[in-house]
Amino acid sequence: MYFDEFGPKNTETTLKLAFERAVKDGVKHVVIASTTGRTAKRAVELAAGQGLQLVFVTHNTGFAKPGEQEFSAEIRREVEAAGARVLTGTATLRGIGAAIKARCGSSEEEIVRSTLRMFCQGTKVCLEMAAMVSDAGLVPPGDIIAVAGTGKGSDTILKIHAQPSNQFFDMKVREVIAKPRNF
């Protein structure tokens, strides 16, 4: 699926498509970016009864303002009560320098970020989240469906064989399921 434009207007379609694909492919873990919790709340509603394990990845505390968490505490309680998990941590591509240095002899993580953004912002975020949830032990080794977006909302879906951040270059993008066309 290619969206003609990026942004939050694609969120509903993106989530539905991600859940349909996860069920069809037998992938149990769906990892979704959610800054404020709105996408997380809607995802829990749409995924109800499908047997999926949802993991939401937020910005780190202090990302926008020192000491503040953008993800609503109330929504966090709601989605966790529904059985979902929420990960708040440092974005992997901020600290991927060790993996780059080991592979390329350089510690410039911006090379990886910029390269992945050539596909779209959501691609970078999906791969970053796959490493983060692997690092945190929130998904077992294997394939996941990752959902992210450009700015606000969701517009990108990747099927990824997730790996922890120290094995970032061993991750495999199995399939690009959706992304904005005109990023």
C-alpha positions as CSV (number, residue, x, y, z in Angstrom):
1,M,0.0,0.0,0.0
2,Y,1.3,3.4,-0.9
3,F,-0.2,6.5,0.7
4,D,-0.2,9.6,-1.6
5,E,0.5,11.8,1.4
6,F,1.9,11.2,4.9
7,G,0.4,11.9,8.2
8,P,-2.3,11.2,10.8
9,K,-5.1,10.7,8.2
10,N,-3.6,7.3,7.4
11,T,-3.5,6.0,11.0
12,E,-6.8,4.1,10.9
13,T,-6.0,2.3,7.6
14,T,-2.4,1.7,8.7
15,L,-3.4,0.0,11.9
16,K,-6.1,-2.1,10.3
17,L,-3.7,-3.2,7.6
18,A,-1.0,-4.0,10.1
19,F,-3.3,-6.2,12.2
20,E,-4.7,-8.0,9.2
21,R,-1.2,-8.8,8.0
22,A,-0.1,-10.0,11.4
23,V,-3.0,-12.4,11.7
24,K,-2.6,-13.6,8.2
25,D,1.2,-14.2,8.6
26,G,0.9,-15.6,12.1
27,V,3.0,-12.8,13.6
28,K,1.9,-12.3,17.2
29,H,3.9,-9.2,18.1
30,V,2.9,-5.8,16.7
31,V,5.2,-2.8,17.7
32,I,3.6,0.6,17.3
33,A,5.1,4.1,17.8
34,S,2.8,6.4,19.8
35,T,4.0,9.8,21.1
36,T,0.9,11.0,23.0
37,G,-1.0,7.7,23.3
38,R,-3.8,8.5,20.9
39,T,-2.5,5.9,18.3
40,A,-2.0,3.4,21.1
41,K,-5.6,3.8,22.4
42,R,-7.1,3.3,18.9
43,A,-4.8,0.4,18.2
44,V,-6.0,-1.4,21.3
45,E,-9.6,-0.9,20.2
46,L,-8.9,-2.2,16.7
47,A,-6.8,-5.2,17.8
48,A,-9.3,-6.5,20.4
49,G,-10.0,-10.2,20.1
50,Q,-7.3,-10.9,17.5
51,G,-4.8,-12.6,19.8
52,L,-2.0,-10.0,19.1
53,Q,0.5,-8.8,21.6
54,L,0.8,-5.0,21.2
55,V,3.9,-3.1,22.3
56,F,3.9,0.7,22.1
57,V,7.1,2.7,22.0
58,T,7.0,6.3,23.2
59,H,9.5,9.1,23.1
60,N,11.9,9.1,26.0
61,T,11.0,11.3,29.0
62,G,12.3,14.8,28.3
63,F,12.2,14.4,24.5
64,A,10.1,17.6,24.1
65,K,10.5,19.3,27.4
66,P,12.9,18.4,30.3
67,G,11.3,16.0,32.8
68,E,8.0,15.6,30.8
69,Q,6.6,12.5,29.2
70,E,4.4,13.1,26.2
71,F,2.6,9.8,26.4
72,S,-0.6,10.2,28.5
73,A,-0.3,8.5,31.9
74,E,-4.1,7.8,31.7
75,I,-3.8,6.1,28.3
76,R,-0.8,4.1,29.5
77,R,-2.9,2.7,32.3
78,E,-5.7,1.9,29.9
79,V,-3.6,0.1,27.3
80,E,-1.6,-1.8,29.9
81,A,-4.9,-2.9,31.5
82,A,-5.9,-4.2,28.1
83,G,-2.8,-6.4,28.0
84,A,-0.5,-4.2,25.9
85,R,3.0,-3.2,26.9
86,V,4.5,0.3,26.8
87,L,8.3,1.0,26.3
88,T,9.7,4.4,27.2
89,G,13.4,4.4,26.5
90,T,16.2,6.0,24.5
91,A,15.9,5.8,20.8
92,T,18.4,3.2,19.5
93,L,19.8,5.3,16.7
94,R,21.0,7.8,19.2
95,G,23.4,5.2,20.6
96,I,24.1,3.0,17.6
97,G,27.6,4.3,17.3
98,A,29.1,1.1,18.7
99,A,27.5,-1.0,16.0
100,I,28.5,1.3,13.3
101,K,32.1,1.5,14.6
102,A,32.3,-2.3,14.7
103,R,30.9,-2.7,11.2
104,C,32.2,0.5,9.4
105,G,35.0,1.9,11.5
106,S,33.0,5.1,12.1
107,S,30.7,6.2,15.0
108,E,28.4,8.4,12.9
109,E,24.9,7.2,13.7
110,E,23.5,10.0,11.5
111,I,24.6,8.0,8.5
112,V,22.1,5.2,9.4
113,R,19.3,7.7,10.3
114,S,19.7,9.6,7.1
115,T,19.9,6.4,5.0
116,L,16.8,5.0,6.5
117,R,14.9,8.3,6.1
118,M,15.5,8.1,2.3
119,F,12.8,5.4,2.4
120,C,10.6,7.5,4.8
121,Q,10.7,8.7,8.4
122,G,8.5,5.7,9.4
123,T,11.1,3.2,8.1
124,K,13.7,4.7,10.4
125,V,11.4,4.6,13.4
126,C,10.2,1.0,12.7
127,L,13.7,-0.4,12.6
128,E,14.7,1.7,15.7
129,M,11.7,0.4,17.6
130,A,12.4,-3.2,16.6
131,A,15.9,-2.9,18.2
132,M,14.5,-1.1,21.3
133,V,11.8,-3.8,22.1
134,S,14.4,-6.5,21.5
135,D,16.8,-4.8,23.8
136,A,14.1,-4.6,26.5
137,G,13.0,-8.2,26.0
138,L,9.5,-7.3,25.1
139,V,9.4,-9.4,22.0
140,P,11.0,-12.8,21.4
141,P,13.5,-13.4,18.6
142,G,11.7,-13.5,15.3
143,D,9.4,-11.6,13.0
144,I,7.3,-8.6,14.2
145,I,5.1,-6.1,12.5
146,A,6.2,-2.6,13.2
147,V,4.1,0.5,12.7
148,A,5.3,4.1,12.7
149,G,4.7,7.4,10.9
150,T,5.9,10.7,9.6
151,G,5.3,13.4,12.1
152,K,2.0,12.6,13.7
153,G,-0.1,9.5,13.1
154,S,0.9,6.2,11.4
155,D,1.6,5.6,7.7
156,T,4.4,3.0,7.6
157,I,4.2,-0.8,8.2
158,L,7.2,-3.1,8.0
159,K,7.5,-6.8,8.7
160,I,10.9,-7.1,10.4
161,H,13.0,-9.9,11.8
162,A,14.0,-8.0,14.9
163,Q,17.4,-8.0,16.6
164,P,18.8,-6.1,19.6
165,S,20.7,-2.9,18.9
166,N,24.1,-4.4,19.2
167,Q,23.1,-6.6,16.2
168,F,21.3,-3.8,14.4
169,F,22.8,-4.7,11.0
170,D,21.6,-8.3,11.3
171,M,17.9,-7.2,11.3
172,K,16.0,-8.1,8.1
173,V,13.2,-6.1,6.6
174,R,11.0,-9.0,5.4
175,E,8.4,-6.8,3.7
176,V,7.4,-3.2,3.3
177,I,3.6,-3.4,3.8
178,A,2.8,0.3,3.6
179,K,4.6,3.6,3.4
180,P,3.9,7.1,2.0
181,R,4.7,7.4,-1.7
182,N,5.6,11.1,-1.7
183,F,7.8,11.4,1.3
